[in-house]
Amino acid sequence: MMQVDFPYRLDARGRTADTDEAGHIRDLIEQVLFTHPGERVMRLDFGSGLLQLVFSPNSVVMAATTQVLVQSSLQRWLGEWIVVESVQVEAVDATLQVTVQYVIRRTGTRVVGTFVQGGGA
């Protein structure tokens, strides 16, 4: 079943762009990772709070905290669609890179996705 692609855009035919199940799940993961809690009007607790930790001092404790935060947020919001196997978060300058390994429950497909936020010119 095809889903509306995120972020919303038009395809080459001038119609709403769509995506397959794997692409839709990837879009959902990106939304959970980079949405601040309190940003969504009717779902104030949606998101991970990840971006609030970007400027915290680097340490082993902060890395572990960030990993647990991301993994629990993904499991909470997307647990019926995916099983999160691992999360790696790396902050370099103004860019945040998150690598998530997960399994799509319906198909059993293992996916490794890298999500990048920031790094604007």
C-alpha positions in Angstrom: 0.0 0.0 0.0 1.3 3.4 -1.0 1.6 6.2 1.6 2.0 10.0 1.2 5.7 10.9 1.1 7.2 13.1 3.8 7.9 15.9 3.6 4.9 16.7 1.4 5.8 17.4 -2.2 4.5 16.9 -5.7 5.9 14.3 -8.0 7.0 14.7 -11.7 3.3 14.3 -12.7 2.2 17.2 -10.5 0.5 14.8 -8.1 1.0 14.2 -4.4 4.2 12.1 -4.1 3.9 8.7 -2.6 6.2 6.1 -1.1 6.2 2.4 -0.3 6.0 0.9 3.2 9.8 1.0 3.9 10.0 4.7 2.8 7.0 5.5 4.9 8.5 4.0 8.0 11.8 5.8 7.3 9.7 9.1 7.1 8.1 8.2 10.5 11.4 7.6 12.1 12.7 11.0 10.9 9.7 12.7 12.3 10.1 11.0 15.7 13.8 11.8 15.9 13.7 15.5 14.9 10.4 16.7 16.5 10.7 18.5 19.8 8.2 17.4 22.4 5.6 20.1 22.7 5.8 21.0 18.9 2.7 19.1 17.9 -0.5 20.8 19.0 -2.7 17.7 19.7 0.2 15.4 20.6 2.4 17.4 23.0 4.5 14.5 24.1 5.4 13.3 20.5 9.1 13.4 19.5 12.3 12.4 21.1 13.9 15.5 22.6 17.1 14.5 20.7 17.8 18.0 19.4 17.9 19.4 22.9 20.9 17.2 23.7 23.0 18.3 20.7 24.9 21.1 22.6 25.4 19.1 25.7 29.0 18.2 26.5 30.2 15.0 24.9 30.8 12.1 27.4 30.2 8.4 27.6 27.3 9.1 29.9 25.7 11.6 27.5 26.2 9.1 24.6 24.4 6.3 26.5 21.6 8.7 27.6 21.1 9.8 24.1 21.0 6.3 22.8 18.4 5.2 25.4 16.3 8.4 24.7 16.2 7.7 21.0 15.6 4.0 21.3 12.8 4.4 23.8 11.1 7.2 21.7 11.2 5.1 18.6 9.9 2.0 20.4 7.1 4.1 22.0 5.9 5.8 18.9 6.7 3.2 16.2 6.8 -0.1 18.2 3.9 -1.6 16.3 5.8 -1.1 13.0 9.5 -1.7 13.8 11.8 -3.4 16.3 14.8 -1.2 17.0 18.0 -3.2 17.2 20.6 -0.4 17.6 21.0 3.3 17.7 24.2 5.4 17.1 24.2 9.2 17.5 27.0 11.4 16.4 27.2 15.2 16.7 29.8 16.8 14.5 29.9 20.7 14.4 26.3 21.8 13.7 25.2 18.4 12.2 23.5 15.6 14.1 23.7 12.1 12.5 21.7 9.2 13.8 22.1 5.7 12.5 19.3 3.3 13.4 19.2 -0.4 12.7 15.7 -1.8 12.8 13.4 -4.6 11.6 10.1 -3.9 9.8 7.7 -6.2 11.7 5.4 -7.0 8.8 8.1 -8.1 6.4 11.0 -9.1 8.7 13.3 -6.8 6.6 16.3 -5.5 8.5 17.1 -1.9 7.6 20.0 0.4 8.6 19.0 4.1 8.1 21.0 7.2 8.6 19.2 10.4 9.5 20.9 13.8 9.4 19.7 17.1 10.9 21.4 20.5 10.7 24.5 21.5 8.8 22.8 24.5 7.2 24.9 26.9 5.2 
